[in-house]
Amino acid sequence: MDALIGKRICQARKAKHLTQEDLAELSGLSVSAISRLETGHNSTSLKTLAHLCNILDVPLNYLLYDVLSEQSSAQNPIVTDILAMLERMDEKQQQFVLDFVKLYANSGLK
């Protein structure tokens, strides 16, 4: 499980165009600690994971979705990514995305 969490940390870091050095500086962790987390060689506390999520602008369930209940739609990493993006949008942008998704869903292009 640590490898999956590490992979998600790495993906979120890259999505924000941060290097391991950048994330280390922002988080107060060493570069080697970031590297070990991303490769799954080390685990860390929930507090540190929450801190990294704040820096990376991702919800904690993005990192921990395998630990959550099987019934949660937040387990799906695609849904989690979409929700994280929507949370950063203003209401007008969210409405545009909703209208587009509805249009696509009704188009028969599935």
N, C-alpha and C positions, 0 to 999 in steps of 0.2 A: 504494500500500500504506500510506503514512503516514496517509491519510485514514481507512482502515479501522481502523488501530491507534488513531488519535485518537478515532474514534467509540466504540470499545470502552472507552477510558479514560473518556470522558464518561458512557457508560452505567453503568460500574462506580462512578464518582463519585456519580452521581445515585442509584444503588441504595443507597449508604451515606448518603444524605441530606447530602452535602457540597457546599458551594459551591466554585467555583474558588478563591476566597480561602482557604477551609479547606484545600483540597488543597495550595495554594501554601505555606501556613504549615507544614503537616505534612511537606512534601517538601523544603522549603528552596529551591524554585523560585519565580520571580516569577509573579504572576497572568498577566502577558502571555505568559510561557513556557508556562503551562498552557493558555491560550487558543490559542496557536499550535499546540501539540501536538494539542489536541482537534479543531482544524479542519484538521489535516494540512498546515499551512503550514511546520512545522518537524519535523525528526526529532530523535532523541536517542540516547544511548548505551544499550546493553543493560543496563548497570549502573543507569542512571536508570530504565529500564523495570522492572527487577526491584524497585527501591526503591518505585516507584509501585504495583506489584502487591502488595507487602507491606502498604502503607498501605491499599489498596483491598480486601484479602483476596480476591484472585483469582490463579489460577495464571498464570504467564508465558505458557503456551500459549494462554490465553484471548485475549491480545493478539496473539500471533504465529501463530495456527493456520494462516493462509494460507502461512506459510513452512515449516511442517512437512510431512512426507511425506503424500502423498495417501492412504496406507493407514491413517492414524491416525484413530480415531474421535474423538479430541480436536479434530479440525478442525470438527466440528459445534458451532456456538455454543450450541445448546440443551443438548447433552450436556455441554459445558464448564460451562455455568451450573448444571446439575443436580449435577455433580461438585463444583463449588465449594461449593454449598449443603450437600451431604452431608458434605463434609470438616469443616464447622463444627458438625455435629450430633454428639450423643453416640450411643453404640451403640444405646440404646433407641429414639431417634428414627429412626436409620437403619433399624432393623428394622421400625418402623412403616411407613416409606416403602416398603421392599421388599415388605412384605405387601400394601400398598395397590396397588402396581404389579402384583403377581402377580394380585391379585383383579381388577383392571381388565383385564389381558391375557386372563384366562380368561372374562371376562363376555360377550365377543362384541360389545361396544359400540364397537369400532374404527370 
